[in-house]
Each structure stands twice: as structure tokens, then as C-alpha cells.
Amino acid sequence: MRTGGWGLVLLSAGITVVANLVLRAGLDRAGGFPARLPDVPMGLVRLARQPLFDVGGVLYVLAMLVWFRVIATQPLSVAYPIVMSLNFILVTLGAVLLFRESFSAAKLIGLVVVLAGILIVNRG
């Protein structure tokens, strides 16, 4: 990756991870997302009134803008796997820590495999 690329990739991943976790918290506080299609419009109104959900949306837009800079200046074949892998790992850990989601040996092995993949892609 080119100079400054790592910083942009880490910034993009970091903002995306926080956005996902904040959106989830906002969804939880708003009572979730409607399961039935007729309930979706009012569910969206509930979500729009939930500040955490709104902050998560703004963070997603910010992450998208940083990502545009990444793909404009860095090799996509390297940047994309790294960002997606970091997102996968960090969102999983955040969900376990913040939302008390389960963490199993299978998940740990999966995360280790993803980390190995990041290292292999970076060397390529």
C-alpha cells in the first residue's frame, strides 16, 4: 500500500466498526427493526427518532467518504480484504463485549484464520 494508505484503511475500518455498533445499540433502544412489511414505515420513524441510530448513520456516511479516498488512492485488491477483515474481527469483538453475544472456540478459530488472511494478502 502507498504512503498514508494504512492510516486511511484503519480510519475507514474504525469508523465503520463504531458505526455498526452504534447502529445496533440504536436499533435495540428503538425496539428493533419491524419483521412485517406493513410495520416498516413506523419502524423507520422510530429509528429516526433514536439518537444512537442517527449517530450511527452519520458515522456510516463518514466511513463511506474515507473509503472513497482509500479506493481512489490505494490498491483495491489489498485495501478491500484488509478493511473487511478488520471490520469482521472488530465488530465481532465489539458485539461480544457490548451486547454480550456468545463467543465460541469456532469463532476464535475463524478470527485467527481471518487474521492470517490479512497477513497473506498484505505480503502479496
N, CA, C and O of each residue as an XYZ file, in Angstrom:
496
protein
N       0.840     -1.178      0.000
C       0.000      0.000      0.000
C       0.880      1.235      0.000
O       2.005      1.220      0.499
N       0.353      2.288     -0.562
C       1.111      3.537     -0.646
C       1.155      4.255      0.702
O       0.434      3.910      1.638
N       2.025      5.263      0.770
C       2.172      6.058      1.986
C       0.821      6.651      2.392
O       0.075      7.164      1.558
N       0.537      6.570      3.647
C      -0.728      7.090      4.162
C      -1.889      6.136      3.988
O      -2.955      6.329      4.573
N      -1.686      5.114      3.188
C      -2.762      4.170      2.918
C      -3.218      3.414      4.143
O      -4.414      3.212      4.352
N      -2.260      2.995      4.956
C      -2.607      2.254      6.168
C      -3.466      3.098      7.099
O      -4.436      2.609      7.677
N      -3.105      4.362      7.239
C      -3.890      5.242      8.105
C      -5.316      5.393      7.614
O      -6.257      5.357      8.406
N      -5.482      5.563      6.299
C      -6.829      5.686      5.727
C      -7.618      4.392      5.884
O      -8.804      4.417      6.214
N      -6.955      3.260      5.645
C      -7.629      1.970      5.780
C      -8.067      1.750      7.223
O      -9.198      1.331      7.469
N      -7.188      2.029      8.172
C      -7.541      1.856      9.588
C      -8.642      2.821     10.011
O      -9.525      2.459     10.789
N      -8.589      4.050      9.499
C      -9.630      5.026      9.820
C     -10.977      4.572      9.264
O     -11.992      4.638      9.958
N     -10.987      4.115      8.023
C     -12.222      3.629      7.413
C     -12.793      2.458      8.197
O     -13.985      2.430      8.503
N     -11.946      1.497      8.521
C     -12.402      0.335      9.283
C     -12.895      0.752     10.667
O     -13.950      0.302     11.114
N     -12.144      1.600     11.337
C     -12.521      2.024     12.685
C     -13.864      2.730     12.720
O     -14.695      2.454     13.585
N     -14.075      3.642     11.780
C     -15.353      4.362     11.752
C     -16.490      3.402     11.428
O     -17.569      3.497     12.013
N     -16.255      2.481     10.503
C     -17.293      1.520     10.130
C     -17.657      0.621     11.307
O     -18.833      0.328     11.524
N     -16.670      0.188     12.057
C     -16.923     -0.660     13.226
C     -17.764      0.092     14.251
O     -18.765     -0.432     14.740
N     -17.368      1.298     14.572
C     -18.123      2.092     15.544
C     -19.537      2.334     15.031
O     -20.497      2.250     15.796
N     -19.672      2.634     13.733
C     -21.000      2.859     13.149
C     -21.887      1.633     13.328
O     -23.048      1.762     13.715
N     -21.355      0.446     13.051
C     -22.132     -0.785     13.209
C     -22.585     -0.979     14.644
O     -23.744     -1.313     14.894
N     -21.684     -0.774     15.579
C     -22.020     -0.989     16.987
C     -23.023      0.046     17.488
O     -23.926     -0.289     18.254
N     -22.873      1.290     17.066
C     -23.807      2.343     17.483
C     -25.175      2.122     16.832
O     -26.207      2.315     17.474
N     -25.180      1.715     15.552
C     -26.460      1.401     14.904
C     -27.182      0.281     15.640
O     -28.391      0.352     15.861
N     -26.443     -0.744     16.015
C     -27.052     -1.864     16.747
C     -27.646     -1.381     18.074
O     -28.758     -1.762     18.439
N     -26.903     -0.548     18.784
C     -27.411     -0.014     20.054
C     -28.672      0.818     19.805
O     -29.632      0.735     20.571
N     -28.669      1.612     18.749
C     -29.844      2.408     18.410
C     -31.039      1.542     18.051
O     -32.167      1.831     18.449
N     -30.788      0.473     17.292
C     -31.858     -0.469     16.961
C     -32.431     -1.104     18.219
O     -33.647     -1.232     18.359
N     -31.556     -1.499     19.127
C     -32.018     -2.099     20.381
C     -32.888     -1.120     21.167
O     -33.952     -1.486     21.665
N     -32.432      0.111     21.273
C     -33.186      1.111     22.054
C     -34.509      1.479     21.399
O     -35.466      1.847     22.080
N     -34.560      1.377     20.057
C     -35.802      1.710     19.347
C     -36.761      0.527     19.273
O     -37.848      0.646     18.707
N     -36.372     -0.608     19.837
C     -37.242     -1.772     19.828
C     -37.029     -2.701     18.653
O     -37.875     -3.549     18.371
N     -35.913     -2.554     17.966
C     -35.589     -3.447     16.847
C     -36.130     -2.949     15.524
O     -36.661     -1.843     15.421
N     -35.983     -3.791     14.516
C     -36.477     -3.476     13.178
C     -37.706     -4.332     12.920
O     -37.706     -5.524     13.226
N     -38.753     -3.737     12.361
C     -40.006     -4.481     12.161
C     -39.821     -5.728     11.302
O     -39.073     -5.721     10.325
N     -40.507     -6.783     11.681
C     -40.453     -8.039     10.938
C     -41.477     -8.068      9.806
O     -41.305     -8.788      8.822
N     -42.532     -7.290      9.951
C     -43.593     -7.293      8.935
C     -43.505     -6.040      8.075
O     -43.302     -4.939      8.587
N     -43.660     -6.212      6.772
C     -43.547     -5.109      5.826
C     -44.465     -3.927      6.154
O     -44.019     -2.784      6.053
N     -45.727     -4.150      6.544
C     -46.590     -3.003      6.857
C     -46.095     -2.162      8.041
O     -46.449     -0.990      8.166
N     -45.277     -2.767      8.904
C     -44.780     -2.050     10.080
C     -43.503     -1.259      9.810
O     -43.055     -0.498     10.667
N     -42.920     -1.429      8.637
C     -41.631     -0.795      8.328
C     -41.694      0.729      8.371
O     -40.808      1.332      8.977
N     -42.687      1.393      7.767
C     -42.679      2.870      7.811
C     -42.637      3.437      9.231
O     -41.855      4.346      9.510
N     -43.467      2.910     10.126
C     -43.449      3.416     11.501
C     -42.162      3.011     12.220
O     -41.659      3.750     13.067
N     -41.634      1.840     11.880
C     -40.359      1.417     12.447
C     -39.237      2.355     12.048
O     -38.361      2.659     12.858
N     -39.257      2.815     10.806
C     -38.242      3.766     10.347
C     -38.380      5.109     11.061
O     -37.381      5.765     11.353
N     -39.600      5.512     11.338
C     -39.819      6.745     12.101
C     -39.247      6.591     13.512
O     -38.584      7.496     14.020
N     -39.505      5.441     14.142
C     -38.945      5.181     15.478
C     -37.421      5.242     15.452
O     -36.796      5.826     16.337
N     -36.836      4.631     14.425
C     -35.375      4.626     14.316
C     -34.836      6.039     14.110
O     -33.826      6.411     14.707
N     -35.499      6.816     13.280
C     -35.040      8.183     13.008
C     -35.078      9.053     14.258
O     -34.346     10.037     14.360
N     -35.927      8.689     15.200
C     -36.036      9.443     16.460
C     -35.056      8.949     17.525
O     -34.993      9.507     18.621
N     -34.302      7.916     17.206
C     -33.347      7.342     18.159
C     -31.959      7.947     17.883
O     -31.358      7.662     16.847
N     -31.451      8.779     18.804
C     -30.169      9.470     18.559
C     -28.993      8.533     18.244
O     -28.166      8.852     17.390
N     -28.913      7.390     18.918
C     -27.806      6.482     18.626
C     -27.876      5.977     17.189
O     -26.848      5.848     16.525
N     -29.062      5.698     16.715
C     -29.215      5.248     15.338
C     -28.792      6.360     14.376
O     -28.128      6.101     13.373
N     -29.175      7.580     14.684
C     -28.807      8.725     13.839
C     -27.292      8.913     13.800
O     -26.721      9.139     12.733
N     -26.648      8.822     14.948
C     -25.191      8.951     15.008
C     -24.529      7.840     14.192
O     -23.565      8.086     13.467
N     -25.049      6.626     14.313
C     -24.516      5.516     13.529
C     -24.629      5.767     12.041
O     -23.709      5.450     11.288
N     -25.738      6.331     11.608
C     -25.917      6.663     10.192
C     -24.924      7.710      9.716
O     -24.354      7.589      8.631
N     -24.720      8.733     10.527
C     -23.744      9.775     10.182
C     -22.339      9.178     10.101
O     -21.567      9.505      9.199
N     -22.020      8.310     11.043
C     -20.706      7.663     11.018
C     -20.534      6.801      9.769
O     -19.445      6.752      9.196
N     -21.597      6.125      9.346
C     -21.518      5.331      8.126
C     -21.222      6.208      6.914
O     -20.422      5.833      6.057
N     -21.859      7.368      6.839
C     -21.590      8.296      5.731
C     -20.133      8.760      5.788
O     -19.461      8.816      4.758
N     -19.649      9.087      6.972
C     -18.255      9.498      7.127
C     -17.306      8.373      6.708
O     -16.324      8.613      6.006
N     -17.603      7.150      7.138
C     -16.777      6.000      6.759
C     -16.775      5.814      5.246
O     -15.751      5.466      4.658
N     -17.917      6.046      4.623
C     -18.013      5.918      3.170
C     -17.122      6.948      2.475
O     -16.462      6.630      1.486
N     -17.101      8.169      2.982
C     -16.258      9.211      2.390
C     -14.773      8.855      2.527
O     -13.998      9.033      1.587
N     -14.387      8.357      3.695
C     -12.991      7.923      3.874
C     -12.695      6.757      2.940
O     -11.618      6.699      2.346
N     -13.637      5.828      2.803
C     -13.452      4.680      1.923
C     -13.269      5.122      0.470
O     -12.454      4.548     -0.252
N     -14.015      6.133      0.037
C     -13.836      6.655     -1.321
C     -12.397      7.111     -1.532
O     -11.812      6.881     -2.591
N     -11.835      7.756     -0.520
C     -10.438      8.197     -0.622
C      -9.502      6.990     -0.690
O      -8.532      6.992     -1.448
N      -9.794      5.969      0.099
C      -8.972      4.762      0.085
C      -8.963      4.151     -1.313
O      -7.896      3.884     -1.865
N     -10.139      3.929     -1.885
C     -10.168      3.241     -3.173
C      -9.695      4.126     -4.322
O      -9.382      3.629     -5.404
N      -9.644      5.428     -4.089
C      -9.102      6.328     -5.116
C      -7.578      6.350     -5.096
O      -6.951      6.710     -6.092
N      -6.979      5.968     -3.970
C      -5.523      6.135     -3.833
C      -4.762      4.851     -3.521
O      -3.533      4.833     -3.600
N      -5.459      3.786     -3.171
C      -4.790      2.554     -2.751
C      -5.213      1.389     -3.646
O      -6.280      1.429     -4.258
N      -4.380      0.361     -3.720
C      -4.780     -0.817     -4.494
C      -6.001     -1.484     -3.855
O      -5.948     -1.929     -2.709
N      -7.079     -1.546     -4.596
C      -8.326     -2.099     -4.078
C      -8.175     -3.564     -3.682
O      -8.788     -4.018     -2.716
N      -7.362     -4.296     -4.425
C      -7.188     -5.726     -4.137
C      -6.490     -5.972     -2.808
O      -6.542     -7.081     -2.276
N      -5.841     -4.952     -2.270
C      -5.208     -5.064     -0.956
C      -6.081     -4.410      0.108
O      -6.316     -4.990      1.168
N      -6.560     -3.203     -0.175
C      -7.320     -2.437      0.815
C      -8.638     -3.104      1.192
O      -8.996     -3.146      2.370
N      -9.358     -3.622      0.212
C     -10.674     -4.190      0.495
C     -10.608     -5.388      1.445
O     -11.327     -5.408      2.443
N      -9.765     -6.386      1.163
C      -9.715     -7.511      2.115
C      -9.292     -7.093      3.518
O      -9.780     -7.646      4.504
N      -8.395     -6.127      3.615
C      -7.939     -5.685      4.934
C      -9.075     -5.004      5.687
O      -9.317     -5.315      6.853
N      -9.776     -4.075      5.033
C     -10.873     -3.362      5.701
C     -11.981     -4.333      6.095
O     -12.484     -4.278      7.217
N     -12.360     -5.212      5.187
C     -13.442     -6.142      5.509
C     -13.038     -7.101      6.629
O     -13.853     -7.423      7.494
N     -11.809     -7.548      6.618
C     -11.339     -8.449      7.673
C     -11.301     -7.740      9.023
O     -11.740     -8.296     10.030
N     -10.780     -6.519      9.046
C     -10.758     -5.754     10.290
C     -12.174     -5.506     10.793
O     -12.446     -5.624     11.988
N     -13.075     -5.160      9.871
C     -14.470     -4.949     10.272
C     -15.048     -6.220     10.889
O     -15.706     -6.169     11.928
N     -14.804     -7.346     10.251
C     -15.318     -8.626     10.744
C     -14.807     -8.906     12.150
O     -15.581     -9.260     13.039
N     -13.528     -8.750     12.346
C     -12.918     -9.047     13.640
C     -13.391     -8.075     14.717
O     -13.817     -8.496     15.793
N     -13.318     -6.790     14.432
C     -13.628     -5.787     15.448
C     -15.115     -5.706     15.768
O     -15.481     -5.478     16.922
N     -15.979     -5.889     14.774
C     -17.418     -5.900     15.059
C     -17.767     -7.127     15.898
O     -18.576     -7.040     16.822
N     -17.161     -8.264     15.581
C     -17.404     -9.468     16.378
C     -16.991     -9.248     17.831
O     -17.750     -9.557     18.749
N     -15.804     -8.721     18.036
C     -15.342     -8.466     19.405
C     -16.212     -7.424     20.100
O     -16.543     -7.575     21.276
N     -16.582     -6.374     19.382
C     -17.453     -5.350     19.958
C     -18.813     -5.909     20.348
O     -19.359     -5.558     21.393
N     -19.360     -6.783     19.502
C     -20.662     -7.389     19.810
C     -20.577     -8.272     21.043
O     -21.507     -8.314     21.849
N     -19.476     -8.967     21.188
C     -19.292     -9.822     22.369
C     -19.179     -8.955     23.622
O     -19.798     -9.251     24.644
N     -18.395     -7.895     23.542
C     -18.159     -7.045     24.715
C     -19.354     -6.163     25.056
O     -19.710     -6.035     26.227
N     -19.973     -5.557     24.055
C     -21.033     -4.581     24.314
C     -22.427     -5.197     24.423
O     -23.257     -4.748     25.214
N     -22.668     -6.226     23.619
C     -24.012     -6.796     23.576
C     -24.080     -8.201     24.161
O     -25.108     -8.873     24.078
N     -22.972     -8.634     24.753
C     -22.889     -9.933     25.409
C     -23.283    -11.089     24.489
O     -23.907    -12.061     24.912
N     -22.896    -10.951     23.213
C     -23.142    -12.043     22.275
C     -22.158    -13.174     22.574
O     -21.094    -12.949     23.151
N     -22.520    -14.366     22.182
C     -21.687    -15.528     22.504
C     -20.366    -15.497     21.730
O     -20.280    -14.963     20.624
N     -19.353    -16.082     22.344
C     -18.043    -16.209     21.702
C     -17.567    -17.632     21.926
O     -17.348    -18.048     23.064
N     -17.408    -18.374     20.847
C     -17.077    -19.790     20.934
C     -15.677    -20.052     20.390
O     -15.035    -19.171     19.817
N     -15.231    -21.266     20.582
C     -13.943    -21.678     20.017
C     -13.985    -21.579     18.495
O     -12.987    -21.212     17.875
N     -15.117    -21.899     17.890
C     -15.245    -21.809     16.430
C     -15.075    -20.359     15.959
O     -14.429    -20.107     14.942
N     -15.654    -19.414     16.694
C     -15.485    -18.002     16.333
C     -14.037    -17.576     16.486
O     -13.509    -16.846     15.647
N     -13.393    -18.027     17.551
C     -11.987    -17.695     17.760
C     -11.131    -18.225     16.606
O     -10.274    -17.513     16.083
N     -11.367    -19.460     16.222
C     -10.609    -20.036     15.104
C     -10.874    -19.237     13.827
O      -9.951    -18.960     13.061
N     -12.115    -18.875     13.605
C     -12.455    -18.068     12.434
C     -11.732    -16.741     12.421
O     -11.230    -16.314     11.382
N     -11.674    -16.084     13.571
C     -10.970    -14.801     13.663
C      -9.473    -14.971     13.397
O      -8.856    -14.133     12.739
N      -8.900    -16.044     13.904
C      -7.477    -16.310     13.669
C      -7.231    -16.538     12.178
O      -6.245    -16.047     11.626
N      -8.123    -17.278     11.532
C      -7.988    -17.518     10.092
C      -8.079    -16.198      9.325
O      -7.328    -15.975      8.375
N      -9.001    -15.325      9.738
C      -9.127    -14.019      9.084
C      -7.835    -13.217      9.259
O      -7.343    -12.615      8.304
N      -7.289    -13.208     10.470
C      -6.021    -12.506     10.692
C      -4.907    -13.073      9.826
O      -4.102    -12.322      9.273
N      -4.859    -14.372      9.709
C      -3.853    -14.992      8.832
C      -4.061    -14.540      7.387
O      -3.099    -14.285      6.663
N      -5.310    -14.444      6.980
C      -5.619    -13.971      5.633
C      -5.154    -12.546      5.386
O      -4.656    -12.224      4.308
N      -5.320    -11.690      6.398
C      -4.843    -10.305      6.285
C      -3.340    -10.299      6.063
O      -2.842     -9.571      5.204
N      -2.625    -11.091      6.819
C      -1.176    -11.145      6.679
C      -0.757    -11.653      5.301
O       0.178    -11.128      4.697
N      -1.452    -12.673      4.813
C      -1.132    -13.221      3.488
C      -1.413    -12.189      2.403
O      -0.588    -11.998      1.510
N      -2.550    -11.527      2.463
C      -2.904    -10.515      1.456
C      -1.906     -9.360      1.489
O      -1.519     -8.842      0.442
N      -1.495     -8.960      2.676
C      -0.579     -7.832      2.801
C       0.790     -8.146      2.228
O       1.464     -7.251      1.718
N       1.208     -9.386      2.300
C       2.514     -9.774      1.764
C       2.497     -9.886      0.244
O       3.542     -9.821     -0.402
N       1.291    -10.057     -0.327
C       1.143    -10.318     -1.765
C       1.468     -9.187     -2.625
O       1.378     -9.296     -3.847
